[in-house]
Structures are given as C-alpha cells and as structure tokens.
C-alpha cells in the first residue's frame, strides 16, 4: 500500500437554457464557401441527430460567463463533499476561451478563470495556487493528470480540478457544426491517501503536426456578417477518422501502463463529443483485444447536454456518482477509464480504481 490520488468529491452545473434541435429550424446554414446548403433544415437536423445523438443542449444564461459556471460547479463539489475550501492546496480550471460575454466572441482571460473562481469561493490561502489549463476538449482529464503529478511529487495534498466552457458563445450560427456545441461545468476534488486504489496510471499524447489544423478558429461562413469575429471551426470528417484510428491505441497504452486488463474496466467515461464517434472509439478499443464492448460500459449524456468540451467528463462523473443518470452506477472497486480527444490534436486517459475503503 502507498500514497495514491483519489477522488473525494464532485460537482457540476447544468446551465438553465435548454435548446432543442427544433430551435434551429429557421437558421440560415451555409457551406464553408458561403453558399446555401441544398437541403431543408429539417433534413439537416435529422441527419445531425442520427450521427451525433444530440437532441438538445444546454446554454448558459444571458448574464453568465464561463467562470460563473466554474464557480457553481466548485461550490457543488465542496458542498457534496463537506470540505472546507481553505483545505485546498491547488485549483485548476481547464477551459479554452475564457469568459466570453453574450453578443461577442472576445475572450477575457485576465485574470485567469481559476483566480476568479478562487476569489468567488472566498479562498484566502495564498499557498493554494490557482491556474488555468488550455488543452482542448481533453483539458479536464489533463488537469487531473497534472493534479496527480502534484500530489505524487509532494507539492499538494488536496486539489480541485474544474472543466468549464461556454462554446455557444464562440459558435458560428451559420455553420452546421454549431449544433454540436454546448455550455457546462464540472469539478472534482482529489487528495492524497494511503491506498492501493485511486489513479493507477495516465497517458497524454499530442499529434500536432497532423492534427493541429482539425479544430481551429475562423471567420463566419456568412461573409461580412461578423467583421473581425472568429468562431470555432472543425474539419469534422478528418477529425472523426483521426479519433477512431488513434484514440483506441492511446487508451490501450494507458491500461497497459496501469497493468490492468480491458476486461476489468467497469465504465469508460469518454468525452461526449459525438455519439457515433465515441461508439467507434470504444468498439475499436475492444477490437484491439478481440473483444466486444459490454452493454452499458460507455454512459452517454450527449443526447440532452450536447458537447460542452472540458465539462463533459466531470459532469458525467458527477451525475453518475449522485445517482442522476439512469441505469449507471460506479461502485467501490470498479475500474474506470477517463478518456478524451480534442483540439491539438490531444488524446489522454486516466485509469482509476474506485477506493474500496481500506
């Protein structure tokens, strides 16, 4: 038995605005060259739902920004774990666009969102370092990896890692891909404990040479509609192929590093990016072992929450932990694989065994 990093609390916030696919029936969707898409919006939406699984998504309230959501998730994690914020030795906020106010795509990043959350919590301990981490959609998983490294090196005993984004504020209303994006925040509290469980291993990869062009920012597809503004842009088909080819390999490497078998995994909490893509990734992972993915191994929230980037995995974990996702539980002794892929292109994974109360 040795010192390992374990999860001792979680929290999340589901933004108040529920936006169903039908809300986009009157949108003007254009191709990248600015030409009209030769399809009725009803057909566009039907095809979109069949591929992504998204039926509705959540948007932040008009007066909310990303750090507001992050603060709410942080408060929820502290309340549900009954922990004093002053006991935190570190606060990491994974995000990608900072605070973006409604009606603008300007990113507000000074001070860091982590500093804003720390101030919002009234956390005065100066030794609690608060910093942001930008790593695309895998940012929250990377934050957990960073927190684990800090615990293992003795820099910290207890940290909070938050994933928060408001992608609705940086989505081009004339791009079909804008249908994917959503807002949200999730948080976990991790600490050092003497156990044989907790974080067993982790892995991070960056395929920047071939992948950095797949998810970027660019002008609206409607020329002159938003002068000087930049929106999130995605090479969807190329990204799909990249993820399906590369992510299973990276996830298997993490399991091998942990010295555990894929057949032992109880749940795979994967970034909620696209239903078909996530299914193909998990099927590809099991195919590497000559296996078929077990029923229920991959819980999904994308149908009702959309793709909220760094917020998807911690939100998923919190909902399951609190019994709010029908049909799914995580029990002591379960082996859980956290996984994500996104802009960069970055891939990462954490192999985690739920402590058995040693």
VEXDO-404063 format. One line per field, with one value per residue (C-alpha): residue number from 1; residue in three letters; chain; x, y, z. Coordinates in nm, 3 decimals. Example, Ala and Ser with C-alpha at 12.3 -4.5 7.8 and 13.67 -1.06 7.14 Angstrom:
REM VEXDO-404063
fise: [1,2] $
gumar: [ALA,SER] $
zator: [A,A] $
east: [1.230,1.367] $
north: [-0.450,-0.106] $
up: [0.780,0.714] $
This chain:
REM VEXDO-404063
fise: [1,2,3,4,5,6,7,8,9,10,11,12,13,14,15,16,17,18,19,20,21,22,23,24,25,26,27,28,29,30,31,32,33,34,35,36,37,38,39,40,41,42,43,44,45,46,47,48,49,50,51,52,53,54,55,56,57,58,59,60,61,62,63,64,65,66,67,68,69,70,71,72,73,74,75,76,77,78,79,80,81,82,83,84,85,86,87,88,89,90,91,92,93,94,95,96,97,98,99,100,101,102,103,104,105,106,107,108,109,110,111,112,113,114,115,116,117,118,119,120,121,122,123,124,125,126,127,128,129,130,131,132,133,134,135,136,137,138,139,140,141,142,143,144,145,146,147,148,149,150,151,152,153,154,155,156,157,158,159,160,161,162,163,164,165,166,167,168,169,170,171,172,173,174,175,176,177,178,179,180,181,182,183,184,185,186,187,188,189,190,191,192,193,194,195,196,197,198,199,200,201,202,203,204,205,206,207,208,209,210,211,212,213,214,215,216,217,218,219,220,221,222,223,224,225,226,227,228,229,230,231,232,233,234,235,236,237,238,239,240,241,242,243,244,245,246,247,248,249,250,251,252,253,254,255,256,257,258,259,260,261,262,263,264,265,266,267,268,269,270,271,272,273,274,275,276,277,278,279,280,281,282,283,284,285,286,287,288,289,290,291,292,293,294,295,296,297,298,299,300,301,302,303,304,305,306,307,308,309,310,311,312,313,314,315,316,317,318,319,320,321,322,323,324,325,326,327,328,329,330,331,332,333,334,335,336,337,338,339,340,341,342,343,344,345,346,347,348,349,350,351,352,353,354,355,356,357,358] $
gumar: [UNK,UNK,UNK,UNK,UNK,UNK,UNK,UNK,UNK,UNK,UNK,UNK,UNK,UNK,UNK,UNK,UNK,UNK,UNK,UNK,UNK,UNK,UNK,UNK,UNK,UNK,UNK,UNK,UNK,UNK,UNK,UNK,UNK,UNK,UNK,UNK,UNK,UNK,UNK,UNK,UNK,UNK,UNK,UNK,UNK,UNK,UNK,UNK,UNK,UNK,UNK,UNK,UNK,UNK,UNK,UNK,UNK,UNK,UNK,UNK,UNK,UNK,UNK,UNK,UNK,UNK,UNK,UNK,UNK,UNK,UNK,UNK,UNK,UNK,UNK,UNK,UNK,UNK,UNK,UNK,UNK,UNK,UNK,UNK,UNK,UNK,UNK,UNK,UNK,UNK,UNK,UNK,UNK,UNK,UNK,UNK,UNK,UNK,UNK,UNK,UNK,UNK,UNK,UNK,UNK,UNK,UNK,UNK,UNK,UNK,UNK,UNK,UNK,UNK,UNK,UNK,UNK,UNK,UNK,UNK,UNK,UNK,UNK,UNK,UNK,UNK,UNK,UNK,UNK,UNK,UNK,UNK,UNK,UNK,UNK,UNK,UNK,UNK,UNK,UNK,UNK,UNK,UNK,UNK,UNK,UNK,UNK,UNK,UNK,UNK,UNK,UNK,UNK,UNK,UNK,UNK,UNK,UNK,UNK,UNK,UNK,UNK,UNK,UNK,UNK,UNK,UNK,UNK,UNK,UNK,UNK,UNK,UNK,UNK,UNK,UNK,UNK,UNK,UNK,UNK,UNK,UNK,UNK,UNK,UNK,UNK,UNK,UNK,UNK,UNK,UNK,UNK,UNK,UNK,UNK,UNK,UNK,UNK,UNK,UNK,UNK,UNK,UNK,UNK,UNK,UNK,UNK,UNK,UNK,UNK,UNK,UNK,UNK,UNK,UNK,UNK,UNK,UNK,UNK,UNK,UNK,UNK,UNK,UNK,UNK,UNK,UNK,UNK,UNK,UNK,UNK,UNK,UNK,UNK,UNK,UNK,UNK,UNK,UNK,UNK,UNK,UNK,UNK,UNK,UNK,UNK,UNK,UNK,UNK,UNK,UNK,UNK,UNK,UNK,UNK,UNK,UNK,UNK,UNK,UNK,UNK,UNK,UNK,UNK,UNK,UNK,UNK,UNK,UNK,UNK,UNK,UNK,UNK,UNK,UNK,UNK,UNK,UNK,UNK,UNK,UNK,UNK,UNK,UNK,UNK,UNK,UNK,UNK,UNK,UNK,UNK,UNK,UNK,UNK,UNK,UNK,UNK,UNK,UNK,UNK,UNK,UNK,UNK,UNK,UNK,UNK,UNK,UNK,UNK,UNK,UNK,UNK,UNK,UNK,UNK,UNK,UNK,UNK,UNK,UNK,UNK,UNK,UNK,UNK,UNK,UNK,UNK,UNK,UNK,UNK,UNK,UNK,UNK,UNK,UNK,UNK,UNK,UNK,UNK,UNK,UNK,UNK,UNK,UNK,UNK,UNK,UNK,UNK,UNK,UNK,UNK,UNK,UNK,UNK,UNK,UNK,UNK,UNK] $
zator: [A,A,A,A,A,A,A,A,A,A,A,A,A,A,A,A,A,A,A,A,A,A,A,A,A,A,A,A,A,A,A,A,A,A,A,A,A,A,A,A,A,A,A,A,A,A,A,A,A,A,A,A,A,A,A,A,A,A,A,A,A,A,A,A,A,A,A,A,A,A,A,A,A,A,A,A,A,A,A,A,A,A,A,A,A,A,A,A,A,A,A,A,A,A,A,A,A,A,A,A,A,A,A,A,A,A,A,A,A,A,A,A,A,A,A,A,A,A,A,A,A,A,A,A,A,A,A,A,A,A,A,A,A,A,A,A,A,A,A,A,A,A,A,A,A,A,A,A,A,A,A,A,A,A,A,A,A,A,A,A,A,A,A,A,A,A,A,A,A,A,A,A,A,A,A,A,A,A,A,A,A,A,A,A,A,A,A,A,A,A,A,A,A,A,A,A,A,A,A,A,A,A,A,A,A,A,A,A,A,A,A,A,A,A,A,A,A,A,A,A,A,A,A,A,A,A,A,A,A,A,A,A,A,A,A,A,A,A,A,A,A,A,A,A,A,A,A,A,A,A,A,A,A,A,A,A,A,A,A,A,A,A,A,A,A,A,A,A,A,A,A,A,A,A,A,A,A,A,A,A,A,A,A,A,A,A,A,A,A,A,A,A,A,A,A,A,A,A,A,A,A,A,A,A,A,A,A,A,A,A,A,A,A,A,A,A,A,A,A,A,A,A,A,A,A,A,A,A,A,A,A,A,A,A,A,A,A,A,A,A,A,A,A,A,A,A,A,A,A,A,A,A,A,A,A,A,A,A] $
east: [0.000,0.126,0.011,-0.225,-0.452,-0.822,-1.141,-1.315,-1.584,-1.755,-1.990,-2.146,-2.387,-2.635,-2.691,-3.054,-3.126,-3.243,-3.216,-3.377,-3.284,-3.617,-3.487,-3.262,-3.534,-3.521,-3.142,-2.951,-2.690,-2.416,-2.124,-1.767,-1.765,-2.073,-2.315,-2.654,-2.675,-2.911,-3.117,-3.413,-3.322,-3.545,-3.332,-3.009,-3.129,-3.245,-2.909,-2.726,-2.919,-2.866,-2.488,-2.422,-2.709,-2.776,-3.142,-3.090,-2.812,-2.765,-2.663,-2.552,-2.794,-2.752,-2.575,-2.347,-1.990,-1.762,-1.611,-1.964,-2.037,-1.699,-1.772,-2.111,-1.954,-1.682,-1.937,-2.133,-1.822,-1.735,-2.092,-2.134,-1.801,-1.844,-1.490,-1.355,-1.227,-0.934,-0.811,-0.732,-0.364,-0.440,-0.718,-0.701,-0.957,-0.949,-1.107,-1.045,-1.195,-1.204,-1.504,-1.699,-1.998,-2.318,-2.303,-1.922,-1.653,-1.384,-1.202,-1.148,-0.858,-0.708,-0.708,-0.723,-1.057,-0.902,-0.819,-1.178,-1.314,-1.076,-1.194,-1.558,-1.505,-1.351,-1.049,-0.773,-0.499,-0.213,-0.045,-0.340,-0.206,-0.487,-0.417,-0.585,-0.508,-0.582,-0.564,-0.872,-1.157,-0.916,-0.834,-1.016,-0.857,-0.520,-0.596,-0.650,-0.318,-0.148,-0.310,-0.197,0.160,0.145,0.018,0.279,0.562,0.450,0.354,-0.007,-0.227,-0.572,-0.669,-0.979,-0.993,-1.273,-1.368,-1.579,-1.659,-1.926,-1.891,-2.227,-2.055,-1.794,-2.014,-2.088,-2.469,-2.427,-2.216,-2.392,-2.121,-2.257,-2.533,-2.280,-2.160,-2.296,-2.205,-2.136,-1.901,-1.796,-1.549,-1.374,-1.169,-0.868,-0.644,-0.357,-0.448,-0.275,-0.439,-0.375,-0.660,-0.711,-0.524,-0.324,-0.179,-0.232,-0.123,-0.117,-0.040,-0.026,-0.046,0.013,0.184,-0.105,-0.383,-0.348,-0.544,-0.851,-1.010,-0.927,-1.100,-1.201,-1.449,-1.820,-1.941,-2.161,-1.921,-1.928,-2.186,-1.942,-1.647,-1.330,-1.501,-1.364,-1.560,-1.471,-1.424,-1.387,-1.278,-1.540,-1.472,-1.094,-1.129,-1.357,-1.108,-0.819,-1.002,-1.120,-0.769,-0.560,-0.765,-0.805,-0.427,-0.368,-0.629,-0.482,-0.138,-0.276,-0.431,-0.106,0.084,-0.152,-0.104,-0.477,-0.684,-0.953,-1.195,-1.163,-1.296,-1.641,-1.701,-1.542,-1.621,-1.529,-1.557,-1.910,-1.807,-2.028,-2.227,-2.116,-1.753,-1.746,-1.907,-1.649,-1.362,-1.480,-1.556,-1.206,-1.051,-1.221,-1.136,-0.767,-0.822,-1.051,-1.347,-1.684,-1.775,-2.006,-2.353,-2.355,-1.978,-1.995,-2.254,-2.367,-2.517,-2.469,-2.835,-2.954,-2.637,-2.454,-2.077,-1.960,-1.590,-1.390,-1.711,-1.844,-1.639,-1.658,-2.029,-2.085,-1.893,-2.087,-2.427,-2.340,-2.189,-2.505,-2.741,-2.875,-2.801,-3.048,-2.900,-2.548,-2.361,-1.998,-1.916,-1.612,-1.359,-1.479,-1.212,-1.296,-1.124,-1.145,-1.068,-1.077,-0.965,-0.978,-0.814,-0.442,-0.498,-0.455,-0.553,-0.536,-0.659,-0.662,-0.701,-0.879,-0.990,-1.261,-1.126,-1.269,-1.248,-0.917] $
north: [0.000,0.350,0.707,0.748,1.022,0.959,1.147,1.265,1.494,1.603,1.874,2.008,2.264,2.217,2.561,2.679,2.731,2.411,2.446,2.169,2.092,2.241,2.584,2.575,2.512,2.874,2.912,3.007,2.730,2.780,2.583,2.696,2.891,3.088,2.911,2.787,2.420,2.248,2.078,2.171,2.248,1.966,1.723,1.880,1.842,1.483,1.382,1.568,1.389,1.049,1.099,1.286,1.164,1.522,1.613,1.922,2.111,2.350,2.715,2.950,3.221,3.551,3.711,3.413,3.363,3.060,3.148,3.176,2.817,2.705,2.868,2.697,2.357,2.426,2.515,2.200,1.983,2.142,2.112,1.748,1.651,1.870,2.003,2.343,2.540,2.658,2.297,2.312,2.328,2.391,2.498,2.412,2.533,2.362,2.591,2.708,3.051,3.230,3.444,3.535,3.763,3.720,3.905,3.895,3.638,3.834,3.614,3.760,3.572,3.822,3.739,3.364,3.193,2.994,3.319,3.435,3.108,3.127,3.480,3.373,3.098,3.349,3.117,3.320,3.059,3.210,2.869,2.744,2.807,2.882,2.844,2.769,2.484,2.501,2.162,2.148,1.917,1.685,1.973,1.841,1.497,1.669,1.875,1.552,1.422,1.745,1.729,1.369,1.471,1.747,1.504,1.241,1.498,1.630,1.976,1.938,1.713,1.822,1.997,2.084,2.038,2.211,2.181,2.469,2.609,2.820,2.706,2.859,3.199,3.107,2.907,3.038,3.044,2.982,2.666,2.331,2.232,2.494,2.244,2.028,2.281,2.346,2.505,2.349,2.292,2.001,1.968,1.708,1.725,1.496,1.418,1.201,0.884,0.565,0.305,0.056,0.217,0.566,0.680,0.382,0.536,0.805,0.888,1.201,1.237,1.530,1.475,1.840,1.801,1.612,1.725,2.090,2.200,1.989,2.214,2.585,2.923,3.120,3.371,3.309,3.119,3.422,3.678,4.027,3.919,3.941,4.159,4.068,3.794,3.439,3.122,2.763,2.563,2.189,1.951,1.700,1.406,1.424,1.460,1.156,0.942,1.061,0.987,0.641,0.545,0.696,0.707,0.330,0.290,0.561,0.416,0.068,0.213,0.370,0.039,-0.146,0.114,0.052,-0.322,-0.395,-0.574,-0.410,-0.682,-0.544,-0.199,-0.124,0.214,0.425,0.790,0.937,1.296,1.343,1.457,1.269,0.952,0.763,0.867,0.769,0.433,0.373,0.463,0.224,-0.052,-0.001,-0.027,-0.361,-0.485,-0.446,-0.721,-0.928,-0.836,-0.668,-0.367,-0.474,-0.324,-0.011,0.030,0.377,0.607,0.897,1.237,1.395,1.349,1.612,1.806,1.830,1.872,2.109,2.035,2.006,1.992,1.667,1.410,1.566,1.636,1.274,1.150,1.375,1.269,0.900,0.945,1.120,0.864,1.107,0.905,0.621,0.275,0.367,0.341,0.341,0.120,0.077,-0.145,-0.050,0.022,0.341,0.476,0.853,0.945,1.240,1.366,1.716,2.024,1.989,1.704,1.583,1.245,1.149,0.891,0.819,0.468,0.492,0.231,0.348,0.307,0.014,0.184,0.038] $
up: [0.000,-0.087,-0.139,-0.434,-0.567,-0.510,-0.592,-0.275,-0.416,-0.734,-0.854,-1.172,-1.305,-1.588,-1.745,-1.738,-2.110,-2.281,-2.660,-2.864,-3.224,-3.337,-3.231,-3.539,-3.798,-3.917,-3.910,-4.224,-4.258,-4.517,-4.656,-4.590,-4.918,-4.813,-5.046,-4.920,-4.823,-5.071,-4.800,-4.590,-4.230,-4.111,-4.313,-4.185,-3.827,-3.876,-4.022,-3.746,-3.470,-3.632,-3.637,-3.314,-3.097,-2.986,-2.936,-2.722,-2.549,-2.256,-2.288,-2.011,-1.902,-2.083,-1.788,-1.714,-1.830,-1.809,-1.470,-1.326,-1.428,-1.296,-0.960,-0.934,-1.005,-0.749,-0.482,-0.560,-0.524,-0.190,-0.062,-0.166,-0.010,0.300,0.258,0.357,0.055,0.268,0.273,-0.100,-0.198,-0.564,-0.801,-1.172,-1.425,-1.764,-2.023,-2.379,-2.447,-2.112,-2.024,-2.339,-2.295,-2.494,-2.825,-2.857,-2.925,-2.740,-2.489,-2.141,-1.981,-1.736,-1.454,-1.502,-1.455,-1.171,-0.992,-1.041,-0.901,-0.605,-0.532,-0.571,-0.314,-0.076,-0.058,0.110,0.149,-0.059,-0.090,-0.297,-0.647,-0.893,-1.264,-1.595,-1.832,-2.205,-2.377,-2.600,-2.502,-2.310,-2.073,-1.766,-1.797,-1.838,-1.527,-1.333,-1.466,-1.357,-1.012,-0.971,-1.057,-0.796,-0.533,-0.616,-0.605,-0.267,-0.397,-0.287,-0.078,-0.196,-0.521,-0.717,-1.095,-1.284,-1.651,-1.784,-2.128,-2.298,-2.657,-2.752,-2.734,-2.996,-3.237,-3.586,-3.626,-4.000,-3.955,-3.907,-3.662,-3.422,-3.343,-3.157,-2.904,-2.556,-2.222,-1.885,-1.593,-1.377,-1.091,-0.879,-0.561,-0.542,-0.249,-0.141,0.050,0.152,-0.069,-0.347,-0.545,-0.691,-1.001,-1.126,-1.444,-1.703,-2.056,-2.274,-2.643,-2.884,-3.262,-3.350,-3.690,-3.845,-3.615,-3.515,-3.824,-3.749,-3.486,-3.505,-3.520,-3.828,-3.970,-4.006,-4.310,-4.379,-4.520,-4.365,-4.105,-3.813,-3.916,-3.727,-3.523,-3.510,-3.434,-3.357,-3.677,-3.727,-4.002,-3.893,-4.123,-4.081,-3.705,-3.693,-3.885,-3.669,-3.344,-3.448,-3.560,-3.279,-2.959,-2.907,-2.931,-2.669,-2.432,-2.454,-2.378,-2.058,-1.949,-2.022,-1.819,-1.526,-1.559,-1.588,-1.849,-2.058,-1.945,-1.589,-1.687,-1.545,-1.708,-1.979,-1.916,-2.251,-2.370,-2.503,-2.850,-3.097,-3.032,-3.345,-3.296,-2.929,-3.010,-3.284,-3.047,-2.776,-3.026,-3.170,-2.823,-2.753,-3.103,-3.019,-2.759,-2.980,-2.760,-2.797,-2.584,-2.298,-2.280,-2.063,-2.039,-2.201,-2.035,-2.254,-2.177,-2.518,-2.620,-2.371,-2.280,-2.612,-2.636,-2.362,-2.421,-2.097,-1.892,-2.038,-1.844,-1.494,-1.541,-1.646,-1.343,-1.105,-1.242,-1.207,-0.862,-0.741,-0.894,-1.153,-1.468,-1.504,-1.542,-1.437,-1.108,-1.001,-0.704,-0.477,-0.653,-1.003,-1.261,-1.451,-1.763,-1.818,-2.179,-2.416,-2.755,-2.898,-3.044,-3.080,-3.156,-2.799,-2.655,-2.290,-2.043,-1.670,-1.526,-1.191,-0.940,-0.700,-0.344,-0.152,0.188,0.304] $
